[in-house]
Amino acid sequence: MAKGKGGTWFFVAVLVGSLAFAGNEQGGSSSPGTSTGGLSSGIQGFGGGDGGEGDECDGTTRYDSPQGRYTIPTDAAADPVTARDCMLGVDEGSGAPVATLQTALRDCYFQPVDVDGAYGAVTHDAVRAVQANVGVTVDGKYGPETAGAMAWPTSLDSGPDVCVAHPA
C-alpha cells in the first residue's frame, strides 16, 4: 500500500512540474522582443505549433550567434535547432515567415523573388535552386534540412550585413 502512495506522489510531482514548465514555454517571464539566452522571442506572433516536424512555420525568431544576429522562420521560440523544425511550401505558410525566407533567397542567393510573404511558384522554384546549391533534398519545400544548410542575412555590430549559415 505504501508503494502505491509513493507512486501517486511521484505522479503529482511530475504533473505539477510539467504544468510549471509549460507555463514558462508559453512566454511566462519574457516579454516580446526581450533578449533571453541568445534569442529574442516574440518577434512575430506564434500559433499553436509544438515544434514537431511538419508543423507550419507561423512566426519568426531573431537569434544572436557568434557570427551575428539573424532571423529565421520558426514555429516556436526555442533554440534555433528545434524552433526551425517546421515547414513552408505552396499552400503551407504565408506572411512574415515566408517573407523572411524570401529575403534570404533574394539577398544571399540572388534568387529573383519578390518579398511579398506569399509562397507561390517563384518561391518554390527559388527554394529548389538553393536546395540544389547547398546539397540537400530538392523538393521546393522549406524545412529543417534546408533551414540548417541555408545562409541567412546576418547583422554584425561591427560592420555590414553578411550571409552566414547557422547549422545545427
C-alpha positions as protocol buffer text, in pm:
chain_id: "A"
residue {
  index: 1
  type: MET
  ca { x: 0 y: 0 z: 0 }
}
residue {
  index: 2
  type: ALA
  ca { x: 280 y: 245 z: 80 }
}
residue {
  index: 3
  type: LYS
  ca { x: 428 y: 167 z: -261 }
}
residue {
  index: 4
  type: GLY
  ca { x: 108 y: 286 z: -431 }
}
residue {
  index: 5
  type: LYS
  ca { x: 105 y: 612 z: -234 }
}
residue {
  index: 6
  type: GLY
  ca { x: 465 y: 684 z: -331 }
}
residue {
  index: 7
  type: GLY
  ca { x: 377 y: 634 z: -698 }
}
residue {
  index: 8
  type: THR
  ca { x: 85 y: 871 z: -661 }
}
residue {
  index: 9
  type: TRP
  ca { x: 303 y: 1141 z: -507 }
}
residue {
  index: 10
  type: PHE
  ca { x: 559 y: 1094 z: -784 }
}
residue {
  index: 11
  type: PHE
  ca { x: 286 y: 1134 z: -1047 }
}
residue {
  index: 12
  type: VAL
  ca { x: 154 y: 1450 z: -878 }
}
residue {
  index: 13
  type: ALA
  ca { x: 506 y: 1597 z: -857 }
}
residue {
  index: 14
  type: VAL
  ca { x: 572 y: 1527 z: -1226 }
}
residue {
  index: 15
  type: LEU
  ca { x: 234 y: 1673 z: -1323 }
}
residue {
  index: 16
  type: VAL
  ca { x: 290 y: 1993 z: -1124 }
}
residue {
  index: 17
  type: GLY
  ca { x: 642 y: 2027 z: -1265 }
}
residue {
  index: 18
  type: SER
  ca { x: 513 y: 1977 z: -1619 }
}
residue {
  index: 19
  type: LEU
  ca { x: 249 y: 2245 z: -1574 }
}
residue {
  index: 20
  type: ALA
  ca { x: 505 y: 2491 z: -1439 }
}
residue {
  index: 21
  type: PHE
  ca { x: 740 y: 2416 z: -1730 }
}
residue {
  index: 22
  type: ALA
  ca { x: 458 y: 2455 z: -1984 }
}
residue {
  index: 23
  type: GLY
  ca { x: 377 y: 2798 z: -1839 }
}
residue {
  index: 24
  type: ASN
  ca { x: 735 y: 2911 z: -1897 }
}
residue {
  index: 25
  type: GLU
  ca { x: 733 y: 2773 z: -2251 }
}
residue {
  index: 26
  type: GLN
  ca { x: 435 y: 2996 z: -2331 }
}
residue {
  index: 27
  type: GLY
  ca { x: 647 y: 3302 z: -2266 }
}
residue {
  index: 28
  type: GLY
  ca { x: 592 y: 3321 z: -1889 }
}
residue {
  index: 29
  type: SER
  ca { x: 859 y: 3573 z: -1790 }
}
residue {
  index: 30
  type: SER
  ca { x: 986 y: 3704 z: -2124 }
}
residue {
  index: 31
  type: SER
  ca { x: 825 y: 3997 z: -2291 }
}
residue {
  index: 32
  type: PRO
  ca { x: 810 y: 4023 z: -2671 }
}
residue {
  index: 33
  type: GLY
  ca { x: 1139 y: 4126 z: -2823 }
}
residue {
  index: 34
  type: THR
  ca { x: 1332 y: 4073 z: -2500 }
}
residue {
  index: 35
  type: SER
  ca { x: 1664 y: 3901 z: -2543 }
}
residue {
  index: 36
  type: THR
  ca { x: 1688 y: 3583 z: -2334 }
}
residue {
  index: 37
  type: GLY
  ca { x: 1959 y: 3324 z: -2365 }
}
residue {
  index: 38
  type: GLY
  ca { x: 2079 y: 3433 z: -2707 }
}
residue {
  index: 39
  type: LEU
  ca { x: 1741 y: 3477 z: -2870 }
}
residue {
  index: 40
  type: SER
  ca { x: 1482 y: 3744 z: -2897 }
}
residue {
  index: 41
  type: SER
  ca { x: 1141 y: 3589 z: -2855 }
}
residue {
  index: 42
  type: GLY
  ca { x: 811 y: 3713 z: -2984 }
}
residue {
  index: 43
  type: ILE
  ca { x: 944 y: 3885 z: -3297 }
}
residue {
  index: 44
  type: GLN
  ca { x: 635 y: 3775 z: -3487 }
}
residue {
  index: 45
  type: GLY
  ca { x: 332 y: 3602 z: -3339 }
}
residue {
  index: 46
  type: PHE
  ca { x: 331 y: 3228 z: -3291 }
}
residue {
  index: 47
  type: GLY
  ca { x: 42 y: 2988 z: -3332 }
}
residue {
  index: 48
  type: GLY
  ca { x: -5 y: 2660 z: -3158 }
}
residue {
  index: 49
  type: GLY
  ca { x: 292 y: 2479 z: -3314 }
}
residue {
  index: 50
  type: ASP
  ca { x: 466 y: 2232 z: -3088 }
}
residue {
  index: 51
  type: GLY
  ca { x: 799 y: 2228 z: -3268 }
}
residue {
  index: 52
  type: GLY
  ca { x: 732 y: 1894 z: -3434 }
}
residue {
  index: 53
  type: GLU
  ca { x: 840 y: 1836 z: -3791 }
}
residue {
  index: 54
  type: GLY
  ca { x: 552 y: 1903 z: -4026 }
}
residue {
  index: 55
  type: ASP
  ca { x: 419 y: 2199 z: -3833 }
}
residue {
  index: 56
  type: GLU
  ca { x: 374 y: 2508 z: -4043 }
}
residue {
  index: 57
  type: CYS
  ca { x: 622 y: 2787 z: -3967 }
}
residue {
  index: 58
  type: ASP
  ca { x: 391 y: 3051 z: -3827 }
}
residue {
  index: 59
  type: GLY
  ca { x: 636 y: 3302 z: -3685 }
}
residue {
  index: 60
  type: THR
  ca { x: 993 y: 3424 z: -3695 }
}
residue {
  index: 61
  type: THR
  ca { x: 1258 y: 3442 z: -3425 }
}
residue {
  index: 62
  type: ARG
  ca { x: 1574 y: 3650 z: -3406 }
}
residue {
  index: 63
  type: TYR
  ca { x: 1884 y: 3478 z: -3269 }
}
residue {
  index: 64
  type: ASP
  ca { x: 2223 y: 3604 z: -3160 }
}
residue {
  index: 65
  type: SER
  ca { x: 2520 y: 3388 z: -3255 }
}
residue {
  index: 66
  type: PRO
  ca { x: 2897 y: 3441 z: -3254 }
}
residue {
  index: 67
  type: GLN
  ca { x: 2859 y: 3533 z: -3623 }
}
residue {
  index: 68
  type: GLY
  ca { x: 2591 y: 3798 z: -3558 }
}
residue {
  index: 69
  type: ARG
  ca { x: 2214 y: 3844 z: -3533 }
}
residue {
  index: 70
  type: TYR
  ca { x: 1982 y: 3664 z: -3775 }
}
residue {
  index: 71
  type: THR
  ca { x: 1610 y: 3589 z: -3814 }
}
residue {
  index: 72
  type: ILE
  ca { x: 1459 y: 3262 z: -3936 }
}
residue {
  index: 73
  type: PRO
  ca { x: 1108 y: 3120 z: -3987 }
}
residue {
  index: 74
  type: THR
  ca { x: 1002 y: 2919 z: -3681 }
}
residue {
  index: 75
  type: ASP
  ca { x: 703 y: 2756 z: -3518 }
}
residue {
  index: 76
  type: ALA
  ca { x: 814 y: 2813 z: -3159 }
}
residue {
  index: 77
  type: ALA
  ca { x: 1057 y: 3045 z: -2982 }
}
residue {
  index: 78
  type: ALA
  ca { x: 1309 y: 2787 z: -2862 }
}
residue {
  index: 79
  type: ASP
  ca { x: 1669 y: 2716 z: -2953 }
}
residue {
  index: 80
  type: PRO
  ca { x: 1741 y: 2766 z: -3324 }
}
residue {
  index: 81
  type: VAL
  ca { x: 1760 y: 2393 z: -3395 }
}
residue {
  index: 82
  type: THR
  ca { x: 1419 y: 2289 z: -3263 }
}
residue {
  index: 83
  type: ALA
  ca { x: 1246 y: 2617 z: -3348 }
}
residue {
  index: 84
  type: ARG
  ca { x: 1319 y: 2574 z: -3719 }
}
residue {
  index: 85
  type: ASP
  ca { x: 1171 y: 2226 z: -3721 }
}
residue {
  index: 86
  type: CYS
  ca { x: 876 y: 2344 z: -3928 }
}
residue {
  index: 87
  type: MET
  ca { x: 766 y: 2356 z: -4290 }
}
residue {
  index: 88
  type: LEU
  ca { x: 681 y: 2612 z: -4556 }
}
residue {
  index: 89
  type: GLY
  ca { x: 562 y: 2538 z: -4907 }
}
residue {
  index: 90
  type: VAL
  ca { x: 295 y: 2616 z: -5159 }
}
residue {
  index: 91
  type: ASP
  ca { x: -26 y: 2638 z: -4953 }
}
residue {
  index: 92
  type: GLU
  ca { x: 181 y: 2588 z: -4633 }
}
residue {
  index: 93
  type: GLY
  ca { x: 257 y: 2922 z: -4472 }
}
residue {
  index: 94
  type: SER
  ca { x: 241 y: 3289 z: -4551 }
}
residue {
  index: 95
  type: GLY
  ca { x: 326 y: 3627 z: -4408 }
}
residue {
  index: 96
  type: ALA
  ca { x: 636 y: 3704 z: -4201 }
}
residue {
  index: 97
  type: PRO
  ca { x: 791 y: 3352 z: -4210 }
}
residue {
  index: 98
  type: VAL
  ca { x: 770 y: 3339 z: -4590 }
}
residue {
  index: 99
  type: ALA
  ca { x: 894 y: 3699 z: -4623 }
}
residue {
  index: 100
  type: THR
  ca { x: 1195 y: 3612 z: -4404 }
}
residue {
  index: 101
  type: LEU
  ca { x: 1272 y: 3312 z: -4626 }
}
residue {
  index: 102
  type: GLN
  ca { x: 1225 y: 3523 z: -4941 }
}
residue {
  index: 103
  type: THR
  ca { x: 1467 y: 3785 z: -4808 }
}
residue {
  index: 104
  type: ALA
  ca { x: 1734 y: 3518 z: -4758 }
}
residue {
  index: 105
  type: LEU
  ca { x: 1666 y: 3373 z: -5105 }
}
residue {
  index: 106
  type: ARG
  ca { x: 1699 y: 3717 z: -5262 }
}
residue {
  index: 107
  type: ASP
  ca { x: 1987 y: 3862 z: -5057 }
}
residue {
  index: 108
  type: CYS
  ca { x: 2205 y: 3554 z: -5004 }
}
residue {
  index: 109
  type: TYR
  ca { x: 2134 y: 3350 z: -5317 }
}
residue {
  index: 110
  type: PHE
  ca { x: 2033 y: 3621 z: -5566 }
}
residue {
  index: 111
  type: GLN
  ca { x: 1706 y: 3446 z: -5648 }
}
residue {
  index: 112
  type: PRO
  ca { x: 1452 y: 3659 z: -5840 }
}
residue {
  index: 113
  type: VAL
  ca { x: 1179 y: 3657 z: -5575 }
}
residue {
  index: 114
  type: ASP
  ca { x: 958 y: 3937 z: -5451 }
}
residue {
  index: 115
  type: VAL
  ca { x: 944 y: 3967 z: -5073 }
}
residue {
  index: 116
  type: ASP
  ca { x: 565 y: 3952 z: -5052 }
}
residue {
  index: 117
  type: GLY
  ca { x: 502 y: 3682 z: -4790 }
}
residue {
  index: 118
  type: ALA
  ca { x: 330 y: 3451 z: -5041 }
}
residue {
  index: 119
  type: TYR
  ca { x: 484 y: 3107 z: -5103 }
}
residue {
  index: 120
  type: GLY
  ca { x: 400 y: 3067 z: -5469 }
}
residue {
  index: 121
  type: ALA
  ca { x: 562 y: 2907 z: -5771 }
}
residue {
  index: 122
  type: VAL
  ca { x: 851 y: 3158 z: -5787 }
}
residue {
  index: 123
  type: THR
  ca { x: 943 y: 3100 z: -5422 }
}
residue {
  index: 124
  type: HIS
  ca { x: 907 y: 2722 z: -5470 }
}
residue {
  index: 125
  type: ASP
  ca { x: 1147 y: 2733 z: -5767 }
}
residue {
  index: 126
  type: ALA
  ca { x: 1392 y: 2957 z: -5577 }
}
residue {
  index: 127
  type: VAL
  ca { x: 1394 y: 2714 z: -5283 }
}
residue {
  index: 128
  type: ARG
  ca { x: 1461 y: 2426 z: -5526 }
}
residue {
  index: 129
  type: ALA
  ca { x: 1758 y: 2616 z: -5674 }
}
residue {
  index: 130
  type: VAL
  ca { x: 1902 y: 2685 z: -5329 }
}
residue {
  index: 131
  type: GLN
  ca { x: 1847 y: 2326 z: -5217 }
}
residue {
  index: 132
  type: ALA
  ca { x: 2045 y: 2204 z: -5519 }
}
residue {
  index: 133
  type: ASN
  ca { x: 2315 y: 2464 z: -5442 }
}
residue {
  index: 134
  type: VAL
  ca { x: 2358 y: 2364 z: -5076 }
}
residue {
  index: 135
  type: GLY
  ca { x: 2329 y: 1989 z: -5135 }
}
residue {
  index: 136
  type: VAL
  ca { x: 2006 y: 1895 z: -4961 }
}
residue {
  index: 137
  type: THR
  ca { x: 1692 y: 1717 z: -5084 }
}
residue {
  index: 138
  type: VAL
  ca { x: 1548 y: 1915 z: -5375 }
}
residue {
  index: 139
  type: ASP
  ca { x: 1171 y: 1931 z: -5324 }
}
residue {
  index: 140
  type: GLY
  ca { x: 1091 y: 2304 z: -5318 }
}
residue {
  index: 141
  type: LYS
  ca { x: 972 y: 2290 z: -4957 }
}
residue {
  index: 142
  type: TYR
  ca { x: 1140 y: 2476 z: -4676 }
}
residue {
  index: 143
  type: GLY
  ca { x: 1202 y: 2252 z: -4375 }
}
residue {
  index: 144
  type: PRO
  ca { x: 1463 y: 2172 z: -4111 }
}
residue {
  index: 145
  type: GLU
  ca { x: 1719 y: 2030 z: -4354 }
}
residue {
  index: 146
  type: THR
  ca { x: 1700 y: 2335 z: -4580 }
}
residue {
  index: 147
  type: ALA
  ca { x: 1698 y: 2575 z: -4284 }
}
residue {
  index: 148
  type: GLY
  ca { x: 2017 y: 2426 z: -4142 }
}
residue {
  index: 149
  type: ALA
  ca { x: 2202 y: 2436 z: -4474 }
}
residue {
  index: 150
  type: MET
  ca { x: 2098 y: 2784 z: -4592 }
}
residue {
  index: 151
  type: ALA
  ca { x: 2284 y: 3106 z: -4530 }
}
residue {
  index: 152
  type: TRP
  ca { x: 2081 y: 3382 z: -4365 }
}
residue {
  index: 153
  type: PRO
  ca { x: 2128 y: 3759 z: -4370 }
}
residue {
  index: 154
  type: THR
  ca { x: 2324 y: 3820 z: -4050 }
}
residue {
  index: 155
  type: SER
  ca { x: 2382 y: 4159 z: -3887 }
}
residue {
  index: 156
  type: LEU
  ca { x: 2720 y: 4232 z: -3735 }
}
residue {
  index: 157
  type: ASP
  ca { x: 2768 y: 4501 z: -3472 }
}
residue {
  index: 158
  type: SER
  ca { x: 3099 y: 4599 z: -3628 }
}
residue {
  index: 159
  type: GLY
  ca { x: 3018 y: 4605 z: -3996 }
}
residue {
  index: 160
  type: PRO
  ca { x: 2782 y: 4537 z: -4284 }
}
residue {
  index: 161
  type: ASP
  ca { x: 2532 y: 4252 z: -4302 }
}
residue {
  index: 162
  type: VAL
  ca { x: 2667 y: 3923 z: -4436 }
}
residue {
  index: 163
  type: CYS
  ca { x: 2513 y: 3588 z: -4529 }
}
residue {
  index: 164
  type: VAL
  ca { x: 2605 y: 3312 z: -4285 }
}
residue {
  index: 165
  type: ALA
  ca { x: 2490 y: 2951 z: -4247 }
}
residue {
  index: 166
  type: HIS
  ca { x: 2392 y: 2871 z: -3888 }
}
residue {
  index: 167
  type: PRO
  ca { x: 2385 y: 2488 z: -3889 }
}
residue {
  index: 168
  type: ALA
  ca { x: 2264 y: 2271 z: -3603 }
}
